Amino acid sequence: MSDVRFASFAAPGAKRQSFGSLSYAHKDAIRDEDKISPEKAADKKHISALKIIFIILCFCLLLEGLAYKVVLPLMRYPAIEFSGIKNYSEQELTAVIYSGQKSSWLNFDTGRAAAALSSLSAVESVSVSKHFPDTISVTVTERSPVALTFITMDGRSVPVQIDKNGVLFSPNAESPVSDRTIPIVSGLPVEHLTDGMRIPQKYRRLIDQISDIRKLSQKYFAAISEICVVPKEYGNYELVLYPVGSRTRVLTDRSLSEEALQYMMVVLDIVKSLDSGVSEIDLRYGSVSYRTDGRWRRP
């Protein structure tokens, strides 16, 4: 067998280079490229520090904004907004709410404020609520008078109003005590006034009747100066009406209605046309009689 020899195809005089030496040369080149100069490294550190400082400043500004918008309003005195008030002033009700000592929104007690306002005899109902971050809303419903009476306190006669539920309450300085459509009711067994006090149960029907008549378009009570309650036996009562501008009084039963008042006005005009000296007119028991010169007559 003859020997087979492989010839080298390298050019004459060319230097041989192994694959391993090429690989190491390539790696050294990559390492040289990855190397960063000290100046570039310092710049990167400065940029990173500036980013951190910027983030910290933004966070501080956010905290300051929250403090001004949230924390400080919670700690200062709240703004109180009232609705529904007619005869009271905001200053009067604010003084009642705080009772001489203010509190922040965070420590504001809505229950205590509502109880303080409800203690006012002229307040029927009240609602107090807190609104974030610094507002208190107060909705007040005041009592509306349907009648007026007088009681004696400290030796003087004091006006007291009566609402539709028979609750007695002292009129506020701004209350319409002089409203001519609010009738004066005398003779009620009320000797003193306490908060939330009501007239006796048997007179509630009279207040209901007065309330219904006042809702009518015709202002009947503008023609009546006083309604006097006259107690009778067995717990009953009758009424004596005093027309405005007349010395004649009208006796009637306990039923007070629009028809009864219209009938009274007609009879009053007829009787006055017959005799100008009439002192009393009696509409009880389904008949009409009048008294003049001390004698009872019939028209």
C-alpha positions as CSV (number, residue, x, y, z in Angstrom):
1,M,0.0,0.0,0.0
2,S,1.4,3.3,-0.9
3,D,1.5,6.2,1.5
4,V,-0.9,9.1,1.0
5,R,0.3,12.5,1.9
6,F,-1.8,15.8,2.2
7,A,-0.3,18.8,0.8
8,S,-0.6,22.1,2.6
9,F,-2.4,24.8,0.6
10,A,-0.9,27.7,2.5
11,A,1.0,30.1,0.5
12,P,4.6,30.0,0.8
13,G,5.9,32.2,3.5
14,A,2.5,32.7,5.1
15,K,2.2,32.5,8.9
16,R,0.0,29.9,10.4
17,Q,-2.6,31.0,12.9
18,S,-4.8,28.6,15.0
19,F,-8.5,29.0,15.7
20,G,-7.8,29.3,19.4
21,S,-5.7,32.4,19.0
22,L,-8.4,34.0,16.9
23,S,-11.0,33.5,19.7
24,Y,-8.8,35.0,22.4
25,A,-8.2,38.1,20.2
26,H,-11.9,38.6,19.7
27,K,-12.6,38.4,23.4
28,D,-9.9,41.0,24.2
29,A,-11.5,43.4,21.7
30,I,-14.9,43.0,23.3
31,R,-13.4,43.7,26.7
32,D,-11.8,46.8,25.4
33,E,-15.0,48.1,24.1
34,D,-16.9,47.4,27.4
35,K,-14.4,49.4,29.4
36,I,-15.9,52.9,30.4
37,S,-13.8,55.9,31.0
38,P,-13.8,57.4,34.5
39,E,-15.5,60.6,33.2
40,K,-18.5,58.7,31.8
41,A,-18.8,56.7,35.1
42,A,-18.9,59.9,37.1
43,D,-21.5,61.4,34.8
44,K,-23.7,58.4,35.3
45,K,-23.4,58.7,39.1
46,H,-24.4,62.3,38.9
47,I,-27.5,61.6,36.8
48,S,-28.6,58.9,39.1
49,A,-28.2,61.2,42.1
50,L,-30.2,63.9,40.4
51,K,-33.0,61.5,39.6
52,I,-33.2,60.4,43.3
53,I,-33.2,64.0,44.5
54,F,-36.0,64.9,42.0
55,I,-38.1,62.0,43.2
56,I,-37.6,63.0,46.8
57,L,-38.6,66.6,46.0
58,C,-41.7,65.5,44.2
59,F,-42.6,63.3,47.2
60,C,-42.1,66.2,49.5
61,L,-44.3,68.5,47.4
62,L,-47.0,65.8,47.3
63,L,-46.9,65.6,51.1
64,E,-47.1,69.4,51.4
65,G,-50.1,69.5,49.1
66,L,-51.8,66.8,51.1
67,A,-51.1,68.7,54.3
68,Y,-52.6,71.9,52.9
69,K,-55.6,70.2,51.3
70,V,-56.4,67.5,53.8
71,V,-54.6,67.7,57.2
72,L,-54.9,71.4,57.9
73,P,-58.6,71.6,57.0
74,L,-59.2,68.7,59.3
75,M,-57.5,70.5,62.2
76,R,-59.0,74.0,61.8
77,Y,-62.5,75.3,62.6
78,P,-65.1,74.0,60.0
79,A,-67.3,76.1,57.9
80,I,-71.0,75.7,58.9
81,E,-73.6,75.9,56.2
82,F,-77.2,76.4,57.3
83,S,-80.4,75.7,55.4
84,G,-84.1,76.0,56.3
85,I,-83.7,78.7,58.9
86,K,-86.4,81.5,58.8
87,N,-86.5,83.3,62.1
88,Y,-83.2,82.4,63.6
89,S,-79.9,83.9,62.4
90,E,-76.8,81.8,61.6
91,Q,-74.9,83.5,64.4
92,E,-77.5,82.5,67.0
93,L,-77.4,78.8,65.9
94,T,-73.6,78.7,65.6
95,A,-73.4,79.9,69.2
96,V,-75.8,77.2,70.3
97,I,-73.8,74.5,68.4
98,Y,-70.5,75.5,70.0
99,S,-71.8,76.4,73.4
100,G,-68.9,78.7,74.0
101,Q,-66.2,76.2,72.9
102,K,-65.2,75.6,69.2
103,S,-63.8,72.3,67.9
104,S,-62.1,71.2,64.7
105,W,-63.8,69.4,61.9
106,L,-62.1,66.2,63.0
107,N,-63.4,66.5,66.6
108,F,-66.8,67.9,65.7
109,D,-69.6,65.9,67.3
110,T,-72.7,65.9,65.0
111,G,-74.9,64.2,67.6
112,R,-74.1,66.8,70.3
113,A,-74.7,69.6,67.8
114,A,-78.1,68.2,66.7
115,A,-79.1,67.7,70.4
116,A,-78.2,71.3,71.2
117,L,-80.2,72.7,68.3
118,S,-83.2,70.4,69.1
119,S,-83.3,71.9,72.6
120,L,-84.6,75.1,71.1
121,S,-88.4,75.2,71.5
122,A,-88.9,76.7,68.1
123,V,-87.0,74.0,66.3
124,E,-89.1,71.1,65.1
125,S,-86.3,68.9,63.6
126,V,-82.6,69.2,62.7
127,S,-80.1,67.3,60.7
128,V,-76.3,67.7,61.0
129,S,-73.7,66.1,58.8
130,K,-70.0,66.4,58.1
131,H,-68.5,66.8,54.6
132,F,-64.8,66.2,54.0
133,P,-62.6,68.0,54.5
134,D,-63.9,71.1,56.4
135,T,-67.7,71.6,56.0
136,I,-70.6,71.0,58.4
137,S,-74.1,71.0,56.9
138,V,-77.0,71.9,59.2
139,T,-80.7,71.5,58.0
140,V,-83.2,73.1,60.3
141,T,-87.0,72.8,60.2
142,E,-88.6,75.5,62.4
143,R,-92.0,75.2,64.0
144,S,-94.7,77.1,62.2
145,P,-97.3,78.8,64.5
146,V,-101.0,78.2,63.9
147,A,-102.2,79.9,67.0
148,L,-101.0,82.3,69.8
149,T,-101.8,82.3,73.5
150,F,-100.5,84.2,76.5
151,I,-99.1,82.9,79.8
152,T,-98.1,84.8,82.9
153,M,-94.4,84.7,83.7
154,D,-92.7,86.8,86.4
155,G,-95.9,88.9,86.8
156,R,-96.2,89.8,83.1
157,S,-98.1,88.4,80.2
158,V,-95.8,86.6,77.6
159,P,-96.9,85.5,74.1
160,V,-96.5,81.8,73.4
161,Q,-97.0,80.2,70.0
162,I,-98.7,76.9,69.3
163,D,-97.7,74.7,66.3
164,K,-99.9,72.2,64.4
165,N,-99.0,69.4,66.8
166,G,-100.0,71.5,69.9
167,V,-96.4,72.1,71.0
168,L,-95.9,75.4,72.8
169,F,-92.8,77.4,72.0
170,S,-91.5,80.9,72.7
171,P,-91.5,83.1,69.6
172,N,-88.0,84.2,68.3
173,A,-87.3,87.9,68.1
174,E,-87.9,87.6,64.3
175,S,-91.0,85.5,64.6
176,P,-94.2,86.9,63.0
177,V,-96.1,87.4,66.3
178,S,-98.1,90.2,64.8
179,D,-99.4,88.1,61.9
180,R,-103.1,88.8,61.8
181,T,-103.9,85.4,60.3
182,I,-102.6,83.7,63.4
183,P,-105.6,83.7,65.9
184,I,-105.2,84.4,69.6
185,V,-106.5,81.5,71.7
186,S,-107.3,82.3,75.3
187,G,-108.6,80.2,78.1
188,L,-106.2,77.3,77.7
189,P,-105.1,75.8,81.0
190,V,-101.4,76.7,80.5
191,E,-99.7,78.3,83.5
192,H,-96.0,77.8,82.6
193,L,-93.8,76.9,79.7
194,T,-91.3,74.2,79.4
195,D,-89.4,72.9,76.4
196,G,-91.4,70.5,74.3
197,M,-94.6,71.1,76.3
198,R,-97.9,70.4,74.6
199,I,-101.4,71.7,75.3
200,P,-103.8,69.2,76.9
201,Q,-105.0,66.4,74.7
202,K,-108.7,67.5,74.6
203,Y,-107.7,70.8,73.0
204,R,-105.7,69.2,70.2
205,R,-108.9,69.0,68.0
206,L,-109.3,72.7,68.2
207,I,-105.7,73.3,67.0
208,D,-106.3,70.8,64.2
209,Q,-109.4,72.8,63.1
210,I,-107.5,76.1,63.2
211,S,-104.6,74.6,61.2
212,D,-107.0,73.3,58.5
213,I,-108.8,76.7,58.3
214,R,-105.5,78.6,57.9
215,K,-104.6,76.5,54.9
216,L,-107.6,77.9,53.0
217,S,-107.1,80.7,50.6
218,Q,-109.6,82.9,52.5
219,K,-108.0,84.5,55.6
220,Y,-110.9,84.0,58.0
221,F,-108.9,84.6,61.1
222,A,-107.9,88.1,59.9
223,A,-111.6,89.0,60.9
224,I,-111.4,87.4,64.3
225,S,-109.4,89.0,67.1
226,E,-109.6,86.2,69.7
227,I,-110.9,82.7,70.2
228,C,-111.8,82.1,73.9
229,V,-112.0,78.5,75.3
230,V,-114.8,78.2,77.9
231,P,-114.6,75.0,79.9
232,K,-117.8,73.1,80.6
233,E,-118.9,70.2,82.7
234,Y,-117.5,66.7,82.1
235,G,-114.4,67.9,80.4
236,N,-116.2,69.6,77.5
237,Y,-115.7,73.1,76.3
238,E,-117.3,75.8,74.1
239,L,-115.9,78.7,72.2
240,V,-116.5,82.4,72.3
241,L,-115.3,84.3,69.2
242,Y,-114.6,88.1,69.1
243,P,-114.8,89.6,65.6
244,V,-112.4,92.4,64.8
245,G,-113.7,95.9,65.2
246,S,-116.9,94.8,67.0
247,R,-118.0,94.7,70.6
248,T,-120.3,91.8,69.9
249,R,-119.1,88.3,70.9
250,V,-120.3,85.1,69.3
251,L,-121.0,82.0,71.3
252,T,-120.6,78.7,69.5
253,D,-119.9,75.1,70.1
254,R,-116.5,73.3,69.8
255,S,-116.9,72.7,66.1
256,L,-114.8,75.2,64.2
257,S,-114.9,75.0,60.4
258,E,-115.1,77.2,57.3
259,E,-118.8,76.7,57.1
260,A,-119.3,77.7,60.7
261,L,-117.2,80.9,60.2
262,Q,-119.1,81.8,57.1
263,Y,-122.4,81.3,58.9
264,M,-121.2,83.4,61.8
265,M,-120.3,86.3,59.5
266,V,-123.7,86.2,57.8
267,V,-125.6,86.1,61.1
268,L,-123.4,88.9,62.5
269,D,-124.3,91.2,59.5
270,I,-128.0,90.4,59.7
271,V,-128.3,90.9,63.5
272,K,-126.3,94.2,63.4
273,S,-128.7,95.5,60.7
274,L,-131.6,94.7,63.0
275,D,-130.1,96.2,66.2
276,S,-126.8,98.0,66.5
277,G,-126.7,97.4,70.3
278,V,-126.2,93.6,70.2
279,S,-123.7,92.5,72.8
280,E,-123.9,88.7,72.2
281,I,-124.9,86.3,69.5
282,D,-125.6,82.6,70.3
283,L,-125.1,80.1,67.6
284,R,-125.3,77.0,69.8
285,Y,-127.9,74.2,69.7
286,G,-128.7,74.8,66.1
287,S,-130.6,78.1,66.5
288,V,-129.7,81.8,66.5
289,S,-130.4,84.2,69.3
290,Y,-128.9,87.5,70.3
291,R,-128.8,89.6,73.4
292,T,-129.4,93.4,73.5
293,D,-130.3,95.6,76.5
294,G,-129.8,92.6,78.7
295,R,-132.6,90.5,77.0
296,W,-132.2,87.6,74.6
297,R,-134.1,87.9,71.3
298,R,-134.4,85.9,68.1
299,P,-134.0,87.5,64.6
